[in-house]
Amino acid sequence: MSLQTHLSQLARKHEALEREIQDAIHRPSSSDQQIAELKRRKLLLKDEMNRLQGQSTLH
């Protein structure tokens, strides 16, 4: 898998998590803990994307 393909997949997952977070925020049955976990996962994806983009600029 190419780096660009991997970054695209991570970006799609990041966007999906953003939609899931927004849905959870507007759903009364969602707990703060659930929302925080979704945000943590989204941040990890963003960190991974930034790391990979940084590596690609070094080459």
Secondary structure by P-SEA (a helix, b strand, c coil): ccaaaaaaaaaaaaaaaaaaaaaaaacccccaaaaaaaaaaaaaaaaaaaaaaaaaaac
